[in-house]
Amino acid sequence: MTLALLAEQLGVHVSTVSRALSENPVGVSAETVARVRELAGEQGYRRNAAALSLRTGRTKMIGVMVPRLTDVVLATIYDGIDQTAIDAGYNTVVVNTRDRPDLQRSRLDLMLSRQVDGIIVGDSRTDSNLISELHGCGVPYVLVARRMPREISVSTDDLEGGRLAAEHLLSLGHRRIGIVAGDPHASTGAERTLGFRRAYAAAGYPLPDDYVIPSGFDVRSGREAGDHLLSLPHPPTAIFAASDFAAVGVMGAMRDRGLEAPGDVAVVGFNDLDVASELPTPLTSVHSPLFEMGALSMRVLLSLLRGRRVRSRLLQPTLYPRASTVGESPIRTSADHPRRSEVGAGSPRRAQVP
């Protein structure tokens, strides 16, 4: 089935059929658009993507780079990207880079070979040349979830999220804290940790470096970091993990030692995944609006493709206290690290998602 055959059956000009099947059927009545599209569907007409690309210079394809799509956080962000792309008449192709610079390079080449119109990058790292390579490829791009200096990005305010977690634990009297810090080369891990440590330092309780453990964001990494923290001569009374899955790993390490949250060790996670509220001991977590983040990153990229000026966006986090920090068990705290000032912690503030 061709445009010419559709036009002949409908008794209209070929250009009318072409415009009726386009995203913006300017100059064609709604009734004609409906007739054309109905017949095209009945006849199994498919637009020739290669020919369309030659005419418009666009493939209507968006590339998405993530470390691993099996991660629920990344899958939720991608869902927001893909749904927004579909609504705008675009398709998406996603590649996994596993946070490996060599795979980032080869997967970027793959997407460029498919002539994607733009790229959403969910795996920017400070130890990778990916961003400099993107600069030279001439394809518009937006970072999502992670941030880099002077790059357009859409992410949660991770510094603020770390601060919210710290103020919550400070308000509960915890002074000896462990941090499962995530990947230091990813802004998510670095900024959540920095926001937390700044809040504790400002309250007069700076955290020693040996209580801050770099890690992955997965359960196994959380368990390993939790084992390390709980084996210290003076283990922490509370642990902040840079992701919910890492927090689950910490709670697994606690379980194996016969420890419970929050009576023995309080635990705070980050992202507020659905599983957080459904655990045997519901997990206090900092909520990150993941679907909205993905959707907004796609809208920002679409604006770039249309030649508009854009800016980076920070979505506001919200802390949701649950039983892992505010349960019925008594909290055991300590002030083994002397205060440097008399600045009080105050009560935790909640930054609401717009």
RARARA-V597106 format. One line per field, one symbol per residue. phi: phi as a letter, one per 20 degrees, with the letter a starting at -180 (. if undefined). A space follows every 50 residues. Layout:
# RARARA-V597106
phi: ???
This chain:
# RARARA-V597106
phi: .dgffffffemcfgffffffeefcffncffffgffffffgffemfcfeff fffffdmcdlcdecdcfafffggfffffgffffffgfenddccdcedlld gffgffffgffffelffacdddcfcfdcegffffgeemdgbcecmdcbgm dfbcbffffffffgfffffffenfcdddceemffedffffffffffffff ffencfefffeddfaedeffffffffgfffefgcffebcddfbffffffg ffffgfemecddfebeccdbolfgfgedfgdgefbefdffffffffffff fffffemefccfcdeeecedfcffccffffeecbcfeffebdfffmefed eeff
